[in-house]
Amino acid sequence: MIPAEIRERYQLTPGTQVEFVNEGDAIRLVVRRRVAPSDPAAGYGMIKVRPTRGHKAPRRLSLFVDLHRRGLEFAMRCTGHAAVAASGS
């Protein structure tokens, strides 16, 4: 983990690509590609989805999470793997 003071000073945001260079008795960290911080709320409304047939109520994230969980459980049954406890991801 890179300390917060170093991350802030060198603008190392999540997703920034770095390289560790071995210099004998020291290691140098080189920034290869910076990634600007993003605000997920800024993308709200960018993707428009047509309502599915017969589905009048607004869609909720919980519906997609439940579908994802059920899909994982189905895949585990089909492949013969033991069921995995829902982790929320």
N, C-alpha and C positions, 0 to 999 in steps of 0.2 A: 504494500500500500504506500502511496506517495503522500507525505504529510500535506495537510491543508495549506499551510503557509507556502510551500513550494508550488502546489497546484495553482494557487491564486497568483503568485508572483509571475509565473510563466504561462498563465492562461491555459492550463491543462484541463480541459473539460472532458466529460465522458465521451468516449469515441475517438479522442485524439490518438493518432497512431505515433508510437515512439519506437526507437531502436536503442538497444543497449550495446555500447561499443566497449569491448575489452581493451584496456590500455595497460596491460601488465598488472600492476598492483592496484589499479583503480578501474572503475566502470563509469563511462560517460553516457548520459541519457540525451539522445538527439530526437527532437521533434521532427517527424516525417510529414505529418499531415494534421492540420488543426481542424477541428469540427466546431462550428459556432453553436453555442447553446440554443436550444429551441424551446418554444413554449407550446405544449400540446394543445392548449386552448386556442391558439392562433389558427389551427387547422379546422376548427369546428365549422361544419356546414360545407366543407369543400367537396365532399363526396355525397352525391344525391343517389338514393336508392329508391326504386319504385316499390310501393307496398306490394306484398305478395297477395295473390288472389284470396279473398275472403278474410284478409287480416286487416281489420280496421283500427285496432288500438296501436298507439305508438310503440315502437320497438324499445326494449330495455336491454342494457348490457347483461343483466342477469340471465336473460333468455339465451344469449350466445355462450355465456360461461357454462350454463347447464347443458347446452347442446355439445359443447367441446368436451365436457366431462363424460357425457354419455358416449360420445364417439370414441374416447380413449378406452372406456370400459369395454365397448364392443370390439375394438381392435385387439385388446388384451385377450378377450375370450376367443377370438378367431385365430390368434397366433399361439394359443395355449400358454401364455404367460400368466403369472399370478396377478390378480387385480392390485392396482396401486391406489393408495389413499389419495383422495382429491387434495391437491396442494393449492388450489386457487389460481393456478396458472394454466 
